[in-house]
Amino acid sequence: MKSKNLSEKILRLIKSKGFNNIELDPVLETKYILQRSGENFRKNLFSFYNSDTKELSLTPDLSISSLLRYVQKSTNTKEKVFYTGSAFRKSYNKKNVIVKQIGMEIFSSKDENKDDKEILDTSIKIIKKLGFKKATVKIGNFKLFELLIKKLSIPQRWKSRLLKFYWNEKYFSELLKRLQSNSDIDPIVVAGDKKTYLKMKKENYDKIIAGRSYREIIERFEKKINDPRIAETGKYSAKIIREFLKINCSLKDAPKNLNKFYKKYNLNIYVGKDFFPILNLKQKGINFKFSTSNGRGKDIDYYSSFIFSIEVKFKKSAKTLVAGGRYNDLTSKILGLKKIPAVGAAINL
């Protein structure tokens, strides 16, 4: 009963801020999920086939459902919505198979900074409504990592790889080790690949092998030849990335600390205070922090810029009660649909 009352308090507050309640489908076509996260995420899905032989899955993430609903309306009108529901993901430790959430989102933002601030403000009000007098708000921004990667002297294919796997801490760490040492490059294998490459160049480029055309394989190999990985610059770039991801400070000190870091490595990047439109947020009992790695380590993440999470003390330990951010690229780059500016947050129940 107590949990139900807390949920009702949250829903009333969100509704009072002009968000409209929507119903979400409990299932999705599996293709939307795999387009977003790749085949590696399949092991986490509860999937099945319907009578039309379409593969369906219980929704593993509510933001996908709400965005697909908005896209299907074929509108560009700004919309503020909220919903309650469950996300379903298989878990080997048999915990958190069903994640119950309340979500709120703003689609087709005309003023992104204003809408980002509204989502964050509403999230903080929810924390206070639940009776927490103190909380830590952690702020991050994926654009800062993008800016850094673009300035580094590493092959373009590696820049793309690091951006893609930024959220996966374990695999990202393996990539940095490879970049740093070139330990995965075997001269004997490279020599063999070059012989195969020269042989393939004499064949029909449209020929298919292992699902890829000779043309694709040849072009990929030529990119490696023309833009090689150099051990010295790779080691230096890995060092810069590791140091960048350790930046943690108060939100008000973020521009100063970032610019100090960029200047140290002559990266020709400058971050002004306007990069943090929420910099002037001041609320009693709320500690605003900045972290370059905020939001990493999740199964799947898709934020394109602003990221935040709110931690509270619960039974003597820190718990993330609310998390969210901006994900403008979710529909276009990952779902293959039209681009929808979107920001939102989820309250974990």
N, C-alpha and C positions, 0 to 999 in steps of 0.2 A: 504493500500500500504506500509506504514511504517513497519507494522508487517511482511509482506512478505519479505521486504528487509532485515530485521533482521534475519529471518530464513535462507535466502540465504547466508548471511554472515557466520552464524554458520556452515551450511552444507559445504561451500567451505573450511573453516578452518579444519573441521574434515576430509574431503577428502584429504586435503594436508598432513595430518599425516598418510596416508596409509590405512585408513579405507575404505572398499568397501560398496557401497549402496546395500541394499536388500529390497525385498518386503515382507510384512507380511500378512498372512491370517487374515481377520477381525473377523473370528469365530474360536472357539476351541471346541473340545469335552468337555462337562461339567465335565466329570470324572477327567480330568487333574487338573482342578481348585479345585475341592472338595478334591482330594487326598492331595493337597497342604495346603488348608486352613480349611478343615472340613465343615460339613453341615451348621455351623453357618454363613458362608459367602454366602450361597445360596440366602439369601434375597437381596443381593446386585447385583445379576446377571440379565442380560437380556437374558433369555433362551427360547428355543423352540425345537421342535422335527422335524427331517427331514423325508422324505418318508421311510427311512430305520429304523425308530423308534430310531435313535440315538439322544440323547439330546445334543444340541449345545448351545453355549453362545457367545454373542458378547465379544470380548477379554477384560477382566478387567485389564489385565497387559501385557505389550508388551514383557517383558523379557521371559515369558513362551513361547510365540509364537516364538521368535528368537531361544531359546534353543531347542525347539522341531524340528524346521527346521534344526538345526545343527546336532542333534542326528540322524535324518532320513537320513542324508548324509552318515552315517556309516564311519566316518573318525576320526583320531586323530590328524590331521594336525592343527597347530595353525591358527586361522582365526580372522581377525579384521573387524568388520562390523558396519554399522550405518543404521538407518532407521528413517522415520517419520511416525506418525500414531496417532490414538486415542484409548484411553482405555475407556471403558464404565462401569460405576457403578451407581446403583440407589442411590438416595440421597433424604432423607426426607425433607431437606431444599431447594430442587430444585436447588442447586448450585453444580457446578463441576460434573454434570452427565457425561459430555464428557471431558476427560482430554487429551489435545493435547500435544504431546511430540516429542522431537528428542532424540533418544537413540543411544548409542555407546557401543560396547562390544568386549571383547577379549576372545576367547574360546581356551581351551587346552594350557594354559600357561605353558611354560617350566621354566620360571623364574618369579614366582608370584610377588616378590617384584618389579621387573622391570616393569611389566605390571600394577601393582597397581599405581606406580608412573606415568606411561604414561597416564593413565586415569585421574588422578588428575591434572597433568600438562596441559593436553588438556582442562580440565574443567576450569582451571584458565585462560587459554588463551581465552576461549570463553567469560568469564566474562569481560575481558579487551577489547575484540573485540566489545562487546556491549556498550562500553563507560564508564563502571564503574571503577573508579580509586582506589576505596577502597572496600574491601570485608573481611568477616570473614570466614575462613575455619575451620570447626569443625571436629575433628578426633576422632574415637572410635574404639574399637576392641572387638567383641563378645567373642573371645578366653579368654580374661581376666575374663569375667564373668563365663565362663565354668571352668577355673582354680579355681576360688573362690568357686564355688558350690561343686566341687569335694573334697575340703578340709573340708567342714563343717560336723558336726556330726548330720546329719539328715537322715531319711530313704531314701533308694535309689529311691523309687517310688516318693518321694517328690523332690529329686534332678532332676529327669526327668521332673516332672511337672513344676518346676520353670524355667528350661531351655526352655521348650516348650512354656510357656506363658510369657516369658521375654518381648516380644514386646507389649503385651496387658497390658498397664499400669493399667487400671481399675481392671481387673480380677487378675493381679499380686498382686496388693495392697490387695485384698481380701484374696489371698492365704497367704500373709505374716501375716495378722491378725489372720488367722486360725492357722498358724504355731506357732505364738507367744503365743496364749492363749489356744489352744485346745478347743475353745468354741464350735466347731462343733461336739465334741465327747460327746454323751449322754450315760452314763453308762447303763441305762435301755435298750437302743437300742442295745448296744454292747452285753449285756447279752442275748438278744433275738437272735442276729446274731449268737452267739456261739451255742445256742441250735439248730438253723437251720443248722449250719455247721456240728454238730455232727450227726444230722439226715441224712443229705445229704451224709455223708461218708459211710452210710450203703446202699445207693442206687446205681443204675447203673450210673457210671461216664459219660457215653455217652449221658445221658438224657439231653434234651434241655429245657431251660426255659428262656423266654424273649430274645431269640436269642443267648444265651450263654450256653455252656455245664456245667454240674455239675463240671467237672474236672477244667474248667477255674475258676469258682466261688470259689471252694475249695482252689485252688492254690493261688488265690488272697488273700483270707482270711488268709491263713497260712503265707503269706508274711507279713501281718499286725501284726500277732501274734509274729512272729520271729524277726521282725524289727520294734518295736513299736515307736510311736511318743512320745517323752518325753517333757513335758511342759518347763522344765528349759533350756534344750539345744535348744529347738525350739525358745524360747524367745531370747536367746543369739544369735542364728544364724540370726534371723530376724533383730536384731539390727545391726549386721555386714553388712548384705546385704543393709539395708537402708543407712548406712554410706558410703558404697562403691559407691552406685549410685549417691551420691552427690559430688563425686570428679570432680572438674572442675579446670583447670589450663592452663597455656601456654603449648604448645606441648613440648618445650625443658625441662620443669620441670616435665613432666609426669612420667618418670622412677623413679625419686627421690621421688615424692609424693606417687606413688603406693607402692614402697618398704617400705616407712615409715608406710603406712597403714598396709601392710602385716606383718611387724615386730611387730606393736602394738598388733596384735591379734595372734601372734605366728603361722602364717599359713604356714610357710616353703615354701614360693613362692618368687622368685626373678625375676625381669624384667630388662634385660639389654638393653642398647641403641640399640642393633641390633634388638630388637623387634619392633622398630619404624624406618624402613629403610628410611622413608621420613622425619626424624628428621632434616636433614640438609637443608631442603627447606627454602630458604629465597627469598622473592620477595617484591619489593617496593609496599606499600599500602595494602599488604595482611597480616592479623593477623591470625596466626595459633594457634588454641586452641585445648585442649583435654577434652573430656567428657566421662565418663564411661556409660552414659545413652543416648548418641547420637543415634538418629534413632528410639527411642521408641515412642509409642503412635500412630503408623500407623495402618490402617486396617489389612494389612498383610505384613509381612516382613520375609526375608529368608536369611539374611546375615550370613556367617559362620565365618568371622574374621574382616578384614579391612572394616570400614564404614566411610563415609564422607558426609558432606553437605556444601554448600557455600551460605552464606547469604549476601545480599546487601541491602542498604538503598534505598527504592523506595517510593516516595511520603510520606516521613517522617516516614515510618515504615519499619521494617526488614522483608524481604521476602526471602524464600529459593528458589533460582533460579535453582540450580543444586544439585542433590543428587545421591549417588551410593555407591558401595563397592564390596566386593568379596562374591560370593555365590556358592561355590564349591559343596554344598550338595543339591542344588535345584533339580537336575535331579535324583539323587540316592535315597536320603532319602524321598523326598517329592513326586516326580513324579514316583518313582519306576523304573527308567531307569538307564543306565550306568552313572557313575560319570563323570562329565565334569568340570574341573577347569575353572571358569569363573569370570570375573570382568567387571563391566560396570557402566554407569551413565546415568541419564535421565535429559534432560533440559526441564523444564516446560514452555510451551509457553502461 
